[in-house]
Amino acid sequence: MQPMLLLWRHQQGFQFQQKFKETNIPEEKSRLKREFAAKCDAIHLLPNAPERVYLWKAGNMPVQTVYTDNPGHLYDHEPDFQPYYLEMPLSSEKKPLAGIVLVAGGTHGAGTINECYEIGLEFNALGYACFILQCRPNMGPWSRLESAVDAARCFQLLRGNASKYGLDPDKLVYAGFSNGGVTGDACIEFFSDHQTVKQYFPDYVPDEYDSYYGAENAYLCIYGARHLGTVLSRDAFPYPPTFFAIGREDITWDTPPFFIWQTNSDDPRNAFATGYALTMAGVPFEMHCFPEGVHGLALADGENDLAMNIPHIGHWAQLCAEWLGEQNI
């Protein structure tokens, strides 16, 4: 499969990122964004590109944030953005071990190749069907609830179409990288106790998929705990992203098992605090803190934006697959 995402690998994308980082002039940043947006608009789909599976029916997307204009391309998504996922299934003769929903860091766009497509190929080879989720990010300008409801809807659609994908509806995994982990955590917080979309968005009109469970059965938190000295407080910015799903006195839902990895440059104390909280809550987890590397390594195979090839870290996908097997997923 050669999906349209491969086109993002063009050198222009990396050059844009470098130029954007090098300037602090707002007008120049705006100009670069407009230039890059024009290049993106000029991209053509490959003949065998997968179709987008949109999450919401026309006119029925749950909305909390009023967002009608994007002056100066301040945000990475335009107001008319419609969340969707892309399919990375196994061949028809193979039954997947489970389904994995992949969400990149940041605003979920720039890291899609490294943190979704390439990792999806890796997990395809390990026997998992994968789905690249392009949801509303939990910032700029949308909220954690809006990102969570998109993730929940993705799980509902996958469970409602489990026979199409050859999936066991009780074996669906969320893999969130960096800020993508916040969305996975929010999905647990808002939907793992069988809450409904209608509870949060009164104007929403339920359809045939709303009866399906809207949270993950296992959660892969990939270099999410990254802020040095982050205070574990529900009033603080949600890092590490697992905090909102654990250690709460009012918790009533079934927190799924966690697989956590990061490099020590991301400050392992946050990961340790997360592991401690999971232990106290009786939630199964596996955690790996690697001594080398930096934030955002994806598979650490040299094919990431950082061009870092660290084979020891690259083992994490195999370790994760083994762990999922131990969880019967």
C-alpha positions as CSV (number, residue, x, y, z in Angstrom):
1,M,0.0,0.0,0.0
2,Q,1.3,3.5,-0.9
3,P,-1.1,5.9,0.8
4,M,-1.2,9.6,0.2
5,L,0.7,10.1,3.5
6,L,3.9,9.3,1.7
7,L,3.7,12.5,-0.1
8,W,4.2,14.4,3.1
9,R,7.8,13.0,3.1
10,H,8.8,15.4,0.4
11,Q,11.8,17.4,1.4
12,Q,9.7,20.6,1.2
13,G,8.0,19.6,4.4
14,F,11.2,19.2,6.3
15,Q,12.5,22.5,4.9
16,F,9.4,24.3,6.0
17,Q,9.7,23.0,9.6
18,Q,13.3,24.1,9.7
19,K,12.6,27.6,8.4
20,F,9.6,28.0,10.7
21,K,11.8,27.1,13.8
22,E,14.5,29.6,12.7
23,T,12.4,32.7,12.7
24,N,10.7,34.6,15.5
25,I,9.1,37.2,13.2
26,P,5.3,36.7,13.3
27,E,4.8,38.0,9.7
28,E,7.5,35.6,8.4
29,K,5.8,32.7,10.2
30,S,2.5,33.6,8.7
31,R,4.1,33.8,5.2
32,L,5.7,30.4,5.6
33,K,2.4,28.9,6.8
34,R,0.6,30.3,3.7
35,E,3.3,29.0,1.4
36,F,3.2,25.6,2.9
37,A,-0.6,25.5,2.8
38,A,-0.4,26.3,-0.9
39,K,2.0,23.4,-1.4
40,C,-0.3,21.1,0.6
41,D,-3.2,22.2,-1.6
42,A,-1.2,21.2,-4.7
43,I,-0.7,17.6,-3.5
44,H,-2.5,15.0,-5.5
45,L,-3.7,11.7,-4.2
46,L,-1.9,8.6,-5.4
47,P,-4.2,6.3,-7.5
48,N,-4.4,3.7,-4.7
49,A,-4.6,6.1,-1.8
50,P,-7.0,5.0,0.9
51,E,-10.3,6.9,1.3
52,R,-10.9,8.9,4.4
53,V,-13.5,7.4,6.7
54,Y,-15.2,10.5,8.2
55,L,-16.3,10.2,11.8
56,W,-19.4,12.2,11.8
57,K,-22.4,12.5,9.6
58,A,-22.8,15.9,7.9
59,G,-24.1,18.5,10.3
60,N,-23.9,16.3,13.3
61,M,-20.4,16.7,14.6
62,P,-20.4,17.5,18.4
63,V,-19.0,21.0,18.9
64,Q,-17.9,22.9,22.0
65,T,-15.5,25.4,20.5
66,V,-16.7,28.3,18.4
67,Y,-14.2,28.4,15.5
68,T,-15.1,30.2,12.3
69,D,-11.9,31.9,11.1
70,N,-8.2,31.2,11.0
71,P,-6.4,34.5,10.4
72,G,-2.8,34.2,9.5
73,H,-3.0,30.4,9.6
74,L,-2.7,30.5,13.3
75,Y,-4.0,27.0,13.7
76,D,-3.0,23.9,11.7
77,H,-6.6,23.0,10.9
78,E,-9.1,25.2,9.1
79,P,-12.6,25.7,10.6
80,D,-14.1,23.3,8.1
81,F,-11.9,20.4,9.2
82,Q,-13.8,17.1,9.4
83,P,-12.2,14.4,11.6
84,Y,-11.5,11.0,9.9
85,Y,-9.4,7.9,10.0
86,L,-7.4,6.0,7.4
87,E,-7.3,2.2,7.2
88,M,-4.2,0.2,7.4
89,P,-5.7,-3.3,7.4
90,L,-4.0,-6.7,7.0
91,S,-4.5,-8.7,3.8
92,S,-7.9,-10.4,3.6
93,E,-6.5,-13.9,4.4
94,K,-5.0,-12.8,7.7
95,K,-7.1,-12.2,10.9
96,P,-5.6,-9.4,13.0
97,L,-4.6,-10.0,16.5
98,A,-6.2,-6.6,17.4
99,G,-6.8,-3.2,16.1
100,I,-4.6,-0.2,16.9
101,V,-5.7,3.4,16.6
102,L,-2.6,5.7,16.1
103,V,-2.6,9.4,16.9
104,A,0.5,11.5,16.3
105,G,1.8,14.2,18.7
106,G,1.4,18.0,18.5
107,T,-1.7,18.9,16.5
108,H,-1.6,15.4,15.0
109,G,-0.6,16.4,11.5
110,A,3.2,17.0,11.2
111,G,4.1,13.7,12.9
112,T,1.7,11.5,11.0
113,I,4.3,9.8,8.8
114,N,6.7,9.0,11.6
115,E,4.3,8.3,14.5
116,C,1.4,6.8,12.6
117,Y,2.1,5.5,9.1
118,E,5.6,3.9,9.7
119,I,4.6,2.5,13.0
120,G,1.4,1.2,11.5
121,L,3.5,-0.7,9.0
122,E,5.5,-2.1,11.9
123,F,2.5,-3.3,13.7
124,N,0.9,-4.6,10.5
125,A,4.0,-6.9,10.3
126,L,3.4,-7.9,13.9
127,G,-0.2,-9.0,13.1
128,Y,-2.2,-5.9,14.0
129,A,-4.7,-3.9,11.9
130,C,-4.0,-0.2,12.2
131,F,-6.0,3.0,11.8
132,I,-4.6,6.5,11.6
133,L,-6.9,8.9,13.4
134,Q,-6.9,12.5,12.3
135,C,-9.0,14.0,15.1
136,R,-9.5,17.5,16.4
137,P,-6.4,18.1,18.6
138,N,-6.9,19.0,22.3
139,M,-5.6,22.5,21.7
140,G,-5.4,25.2,19.0
141,P,-8.3,25.8,19.1
142,W,-10.3,22.7,20.2
143,S,-10.7,21.2,23.7
144,R,-9.8,17.9,25.4
145,L,-13.5,16.9,25.3
146,E,-13.7,17.5,21.5
147,S,-10.6,15.5,20.9
148,A,-11.9,12.7,23.2
149,V,-15.3,12.5,21.5
150,D,-13.5,12.1,18.1
151,A,-11.4,9.2,19.5
152,A,-14.5,7.7,21.1
153,R,-16.4,7.9,17.8
154,C,-13.5,6.2,16.1
155,F,-13.7,3.3,18.5
156,Q,-17.5,3.1,18.0
157,L,-17.2,3.0,14.3
158,L,-14.5,0.3,14.5
159,R,-16.6,-1.8,16.8
160,G,-19.7,-1.3,14.6
161,N,-17.7,-2.4,11.6
162,A,-15.7,-5.1,13.4
163,S,-16.7,-7.9,11.0
164,K,-15.5,-5.8,8.0
165,Y,-12.1,-5.4,9.6
166,G,-11.9,-8.9,11.1
167,L,-11.6,-7.4,14.6
168,D,-12.6,-8.6,18.0
169,P,-14.5,-5.5,19.4
170,D,-12.9,-6.2,22.8
171,K,-9.4,-5.9,21.4
172,L,-9.0,-2.3,20.4
173,V,-5.9,-0.3,21.4
174,Y,-5.1,3.4,21.5
175,A,-1.5,4.5,20.7
176,G,-0.9,8.1,21.5
177,F,2.4,9.8,20.9
178,S,3.3,12.9,22.9
179,N,0.3,15.2,22.8
180,G,-1.6,12.4,21.1
181,G,-1.5,10.7,24.5
182,V,-3.6,13.5,26.0
183,T,-6.4,12.6,23.7
184,G,-6.2,8.9,24.6
185,D,-6.3,9.8,28.2
186,A,-9.2,12.1,27.7
187,C,-11.1,9.3,25.9
188,I,-10.6,7.1,29.0
189,E,-11.8,9.9,31.3
190,F,-14.9,10.9,29.4
191,F,-16.0,7.6,27.8
192,S,-14.7,4.5,29.6
193,D,-17.7,4.4,31.9
194,H,-20.0,4.0,29.0
195,Q,-20.9,7.7,28.9
196,T,-22.7,8.8,25.8
197,V,-21.9,11.6,23.4
198,K,-25.4,13.1,24.1
199,Q,-24.4,13.5,27.8
200,Y,-21.8,16.1,26.8
201,F,-23.4,17.5,23.7
202,P,-27.1,17.9,24.2
203,D,-27.7,18.9,20.6
204,Y,-26.1,15.8,19.2
205,V,-28.4,13.4,17.4
206,P,-27.4,9.7,18.2
207,D,-27.2,7.2,15.4
208,E,-26.6,3.4,15.0
209,Y,-23.0,3.6,16.3
210,D,-23.7,5.3,19.6
211,S,-24.6,2.0,21.2
212,Y,-21.0,0.8,20.9
213,Y,-18.4,1.2,23.6
214,G,-16.3,4.3,23.0
215,A,-13.0,3.8,24.8
216,E,-9.8,1.7,24.3
217,N,-9.2,-1.8,25.8
218,A,-5.5,-1.0,26.2
219,Y,-3.6,2.3,26.1
220,L,-0.1,2.9,24.7
221,C,1.3,6.1,26.1
222,I,4.4,6.9,24.0
223,Y,6.7,9.6,25.4
224,G,3.8,11.5,26.9
225,A,5.3,12.4,30.3
226,R,7.7,15.0,29.0
227,H,7.5,18.2,31.1
228,L,10.2,18.6,33.7
229,G,8.8,19.2,37.1
230,T,5.2,18.8,36.1
231,V,3.0,18.8,39.2
232,L,0.5,16.0,39.3
233,S,-2.6,18.1,39.7
234,R,-6.0,17.9,37.9
235,D,-5.8,21.7,37.8
236,A,-2.5,21.7,35.9
237,F,-1.9,21.1,32.2
238,P,-2.5,17.3,31.7
239,Y,1.1,16.0,31.6
240,P,1.8,13.2,32.1
241,P,-1.3,12.5,30.0
242,T,-2.2,9.4,32.0
243,F,-2.9,11.4,35.2
244,F,-6.5,12.3,34.4
245,A,-7.4,8.7,34.0
246,I,-5.8,7.5,37.3
247,G,-5.5,8.4,40.9
248,R,-8.9,10.1,41.1
249,E,-11.1,9.6,44.2
250,D,-14.2,9.7,42.0
251,I,-13.0,7.2,39.5
252,T,-15.7,4.6,38.7
253,W,-14.7,3.3,35.3
254,D,-12.5,0.4,34.2
255,T,-9.1,1.9,33.5
256,P,-7.4,-0.1,30.7
257,P,-3.9,-1.5,31.0
258,F,-1.1,0.9,30.1
259,F,2.1,0.4,28.1
260,I,4.5,3.4,28.6
261,W,7.8,4.2,27.1
262,Q,10.0,7.3,26.9
263,T,13.6,8.4,27.0
264,N,15.2,9.7,30.1
265,S,15.6,13.1,28.5
266,D,11.8,13.5,28.9
267,D,12.4,13.3,32.7
268,P,11.6,9.8,33.9
269,R,10.3,11.1,37.3
270,N,6.9,11.8,35.6
271,A,6.8,8.3,34.2
272,F,7.7,6.9,37.6
273,A,4.9,8.9,39.2
274,T,2.5,7.6,36.7
275,G,3.6,4.0,37.3
276,Y,3.3,4.6,41.0
277,A,-0.3,5.9,40.6
278,L,-1.2,3.0,38.4
279,T,0.2,0.6,41.0
280,M,-1.8,2.2,43.7
281,A,-4.9,2.0,41.5
282,G,-4.3,-1.7,40.7
283,V,-4.0,-1.0,37.0
284,P,-1.7,-3.3,35.0
285,F,1.1,-1.6,33.2
286,E,4.5,-2.0,31.6
287,M,7.0,0.8,31.5
288,H,10.3,1.4,29.7
289,C,12.6,4.3,30.2
290,F,15.5,4.3,27.7
291,P,18.8,6.1,28.6
292,E,19.5,7.4,25.1
293,G,17.6,9.6,22.7
294,V,15.2,12.5,22.9
295,H,11.5,13.3,22.6
296,G,9.7,12.3,19.4
297,L,11.7,9.3,18.2
298,A,8.8,7.2,16.9
299,L,10.5,3.9,15.9
300,A,14.0,5.4,16.5
301,D,15.0,3.8,13.1
302,G,16.6,6.9,11.5
303,E,13.4,7.5,9.5
304,N,12.0,10.2,11.9
305,D,12.3,14.0,11.7
306,L,15.3,13.8,14.0
307,A,17.2,11.3,11.8
308,M,18.1,9.3,15.0
309,N,18.8,5.6,14.6
310,I,18.9,3.9,18.0
311,P,18.2,0.2,17.6
312,H,17.9,-0.4,21.3
313,I,14.9,1.9,21.5
314,G,13.5,0.5,18.3
315,H,12.7,-2.7,20.2
316,W,9.8,-1.1,21.9
317,A,7.3,-2.2,19.2
318,Q,8.2,-5.8,19.7
319,L,8.1,-5.4,23.4
320,C,4.7,-3.8,23.1
321,A,3.4,-6.6,20.9
322,E,4.6,-9.2,23.5
323,W,2.9,-7.2,26.3
324,L,-0.4,-7.0,24.3
325,G,-0.3,-10.7,24.0
326,E,0.1,-11.1,27.7
327,Q,-3.0,-8.9,28.1
328,N,-4.8,-11.3,25.7
329,I,-5.0,-8.5,23.2
